[in-house]
Each structure stands twice: as C-alpha cells, then as structure tokens.
Amino acid sequence: MGDPFSPTLGVVFWQLFVLAGLFFLLWKFLFPVILKMTEEREARIKKDLSDAEEARAESAAALEEQRSLLAGARGEAKAIVTEAREAAERERATAVEKTRAEQEELLERARREIGAERERAVADIRREAVDIALSAAGKVVGTRLDAAADRKIVEDYISSIGGSK
Amino acid sequence: MMQEPQEPLNIGKMIFEHTGDAHDLDFGPLGQVELPRWQPVKIGNLSVDLSPTRHVIFMLLAAAIVMLVMFLTARGLTKARREGRAPRGFANAMEALVLFVRNDIAIENIGKEMGPKYAPLIMTFFFFILTCNLLGLIPFGASPTGNLAVTGALALVAFLVIEIGGLIKLGPKGYFGTVWMHIDGLPPAGAFAISLFMLPIEILSKLVKPFALMLRLFGNITAGHFVILAMFGIVFTFGHFGAGSWALGIGTVFFVIGVMMLELLVAFLQAYVFATLSAVFIGLMQHEH
C-alpha cells in the first residue's frame, strides 16, 4: 500500500467485478442501441448498393436488347431497300427490252410494207411500160399489137433489161 | 509546507504516495476522506482484502462515467432517430468514436466474421481504460490504470478471451496446434523432438503477450505521473534561490503544462494500444491454422 509497485489482490478482484459489470451492461443495453443505427445503416447501404448493381445490370441488358433490335431493324431496312432497288432495276430492264422489241417489230413491219409497196410499184411500172411500149410499137408498125404473144415478147425484153440492171 | 519551510521534502516518498494506492481519498487542502476497512475475505487459505481503496473508487467512478456517457449517447441517437434528423453534438461525436473503435480497431484486426462478436469487449476496454487514464489528469484524481493490479486484471481478461476464444474457434486439436509446432519435411522422431523442445517457448509466448499488455499500460500511466510530480519536486528542491525562484516556478509550470498535454495524448494512445493489441491477439488466434 502506498507504492505503485506493490499490487494487492483485492484490487484485482475489484477490477474483475467492475469490468464484468461494465462489460455486461454496455454489451446488453447500451452498445446495441448505439450500434443499431449503424448496423441498420450498413445493411441499408449494402442493400442500396446491391439494388443499384441490379438496376445497372437490368439497364445494361435493356440497352443490349435495344441495340440488337436496332441492328435487326437496320438490317431489315437495308434488305428491303436492296430488294426494292433490284425490283425497280428488273422492271426497268424488262420495260426497255419490251420497248426495243416493239420498235424492232414496228420497224420490221414498216420495212416489209415498204418492200411490198415497192414490189407493187415496180410491177405497176412494168405493166405500164409494157402497155406504153406496145402502143408505141403498134403506132410504129400501124397495127394493133395486142396479142398475147406480143405482150410476151415485150415483157421478156423488159425483164431482161431489169435483169441486166 | 508553509509552516516548516526548512524541512526538506522527500520527493521520492511524495511521488510514491501520490501514485500509489491508499485507503483514503486525498483532496489536498480540502482534506481527506478515509475509506472503510473491511475484514479480509477468506477463499480457501487465501486471504483477500476487499476494502475499497482510492483506485477502486476511481475505477468505479470510471465505470460510472463510461456508463453515463454511453447512456447519453444512446439517448441522443435514439432521440435524433425518432425525430428523423441526423445526430449532432456530443452524441454524434461519441458515436463516431464508438464506431472508430468498433470498425477500425476491433473488426479491422479480428476479421469481418468474428470481429463484431468481440467488438463489445474491445470497446469496453478502450473506453474504460481511456476514462481511467484521464481521471489521473484531473485535480485530486488518480489513475486506476497506474496500478499493476488493475492492468493485471485487464490483461488477465484479455488473456482468457484470447485463449478461450481460440479454443472455441479452433477446437481442442487445433488449439493444441498453437503450442505444438508443426514442421513439414522432417522425420517423425525429429519433428516430435523439436515440437517438444518448442512447447515451453510457445506456452511462454502466450503468457508474455498479456504480461506486456499489463506492464505497458501501467508503465506509461505511472511514468507520466512520475514525470509531472518530479517536475513539481523541482519547485520544492530548488525553491530557495531568492529572486531566481520566480523564474524557476514559472518555468516549471510551463514544463508541467507541456507534459500534461503529452499525458493527454498518452491517455488516448495507451487506451488505443491496449484495445488494438487485444484485438490483434484475438485475431491471430482466430486465424491460426
């Protein structure tokens, strides 16, 4: 007693009692009250964090979905445009082809008609020429050259001229 | 002292009387209160004197102060919560301190799993030791933590918690492994010999840790009081220098104020160290393989 280097057993027991009592009271009654709010706050923060993480994952998934939808729509639009362009191209090609064929046909018909017209004209001229030649020759010889044989001669002649041409 | 200025004061005796335990409360010029003396209690053939001493009174006072502070904190926090506002002032500061001890001392060192279970004990250690340390710095106060019996009892509790906690966590076999060194890559006989040789050392290392806890707290608190009292002793020893004694007195007061500031730091620091080391030792046992 009266010296810090000579501890007494009584104080050891006192300290054990006091510490036990203090610990019990703090542990049972006061610390839970003080820490309750902290523990709740910790739990809430933890929950908030996990909620935020969940929401983030959800929005990321939604974004991904949107993106894939958009990509699909874009591809589809491109396909539609391509198809339309091809159809238009085909349409145009067939129209041109048809027009050309029509023109060709018209041209051909015109040519044929012209040919036929000319044939007829040539035949008419020939006949006319034969008539004129026969009547001229008739005047020259003073007789009427009308027999089939005469006509034959003149026609042969004209043919030979046409042939020699 | 004023009545007999010629009588030299025995500084060493004065220091020991001030830092030692006593059966009275000394209020200096206001007088003394004698504490009751009780009959020793017999436990077997052990005689224990449970009479309250100065340190016992201050230990009870410290416990009461801790209870009061925690009660006010709890009430302030509950009130703030009920009113749906943030806690402020004293309750908020104490909550921050309690949380610091819980999170950064107990859970940080013991681990996330077991930390919250041991935290109340570490918090009790911290606040009780802090209050005891601070009580020695107020006028007419005394630090129960400047008593080897007090720090010894605290260290004993820490020791029991460390070892029993380890025993519960590791099981008898695992706990035995903490004193029985396991060495790989040795022939069985050699490993056994070395383990047997290391056994007393391992057991001793278990005992040294709480012993160091006891001495560190006691030494730091007592040494601080010694320094302050020794500095006051300067006044009495060299106080007869005539004109120079004024300067001496003023200088001493400044030195003592400086040391008091240091003591304030030490009071917090030693409470922190005791709580942290207890938590570290508990954590070491919990994570032993």
Boltz contact constraints between the chains, C-beta under 6 A:
constraints:
  - contact:
      token1: [A, 2]
      token2: [B, 17]
      max_distance: 6.0
  - contact:
      token1: [A, 2]
      token2: [B, 20]
      max_distance: 6.0
  - contact:
      token1: [A, 2]
      token2: [B, 22]
      max_distance: 6.0
  - contact:
      token1: [A, 3]
      token2: [B, 16]
      max_distance: 6.0
  - contact:
      token1: [A, 3]
      token2: [B, 20]
      max_distance: 6.0
  - contact:
      token1: [A, 4]
      token2: [B, 19]
      max_distance: 6.0
  - contact:
      token1: [A, 4]
      token2: [B, 20]
      max_distance: 6.0
  - contact:
      token1: [A, 4]
      token2: [B, 222]
      max_distance: 6.0
  - contact:
      token1: [A, 7]
      token2: [B, 148]
      max_distance: 6.0
  - contact:
      token1: [A, 7]
      token2: [B, 149]
      max_distance: 6.0
  - contact:
      token1: [A, 8]
      token2: [B, 149]
      max_distance: 6.0
  - contact:
      token1: [A, 9]
      token2: [B, 48]
      max_distance: 6.0
  - contact:
      token1: [A, 10]
      token2: [B, 48]
      max_distance: 6.0
  - contact:
      token1: [A, 10]
      token2: [B, 49]
      max_distance: 6.0
  - contact:
      token1: [A, 10]
      token2: [B, 50]
      max_distance: 6.0
  - contact:
      token1: [A, 11]
      token2: [B, 55]
      max_distance: 6.0
  - contact:
      token1: [A, 11]
      token2: [B, 149]
      max_distance: 6.0
  - contact:
      token1: [A, 12]
      token2: [B, 149]
      max_distance: 6.0
  - contact:
      token1: [A, 12]
      token2: [B, 152]
      max_distance: 6.0
  - contact:
      token1: [A, 12]
      token2: [B, 153]
      max_distance: 6.0
  - contact:
      token1: [A, 14]
      token2: [B, 56]
      max_distance: 6.0
  - contact:
      token1: [A, 15]
      token2: [B, 150]
      max_distance: 6.0
  - contact:
      token1: [A, 15]
      token2: [B, 153]
      max_distance: 6.0
  - contact:
      token1: [A, 16]
      token2: [B, 153]
      max_distance: 6.0
  - contact:
      token1: [A, 18]
      token2: [B, 59]
      max_distance: 6.0
  - contact:
      token1: [A, 18]
      token2: [B, 63]
      max_distance: 6.0
  - contact:
      token1: [A, 22]
      token2: [B, 63]
      max_distance: 6.0
  - contact:
      token1: [A, 22]
      token2: [B, 124]
      max_distance: 6.0
  - contact:
      token1: [A, 23]
      token2: [B, 124]
      max_distance: 6.0
  - contact:
      token1: [A, 26]
      token2: [B, 124]
      max_distance: 6.0
  - contact:
      token1: [A, 27]
      token2: [B, 120]
      max_distance: 6.0
  - contact:
      token1: [A, 30]
      token2: [B, 70]
      max_distance: 6.0
  - contact:
      token1: [A, 30]
      token2: [B, 74]
      max_distance: 6.0
  - contact:
      token1: [A, 31]
      token2: [B, 120]
      max_distance: 6.0
  - contact:
      token1: [A, 33]
      token2: [B, 74]
      max_distance: 6.0
  - contact:
      token1: [A, 34]
      token2: [B, 73]
      max_distance: 6.0
  - contact:
      token1: [A, 34]
      token2: [B, 74]
      max_distance: 6.0
  - contact:
      token1: [A, 34]
      token2: [B, 98]
      max_distance: 6.0
  - contact:
      token1: [A, 37]
      token2: [B, 77]
      max_distance: 6.0
  - contact:
      token1: [A, 37]
      token2: [B, 81]
      max_distance: 6.0
  - contact:
      token1: [A, 38]
      token2: [B, 99]
      max_distance: 6.0
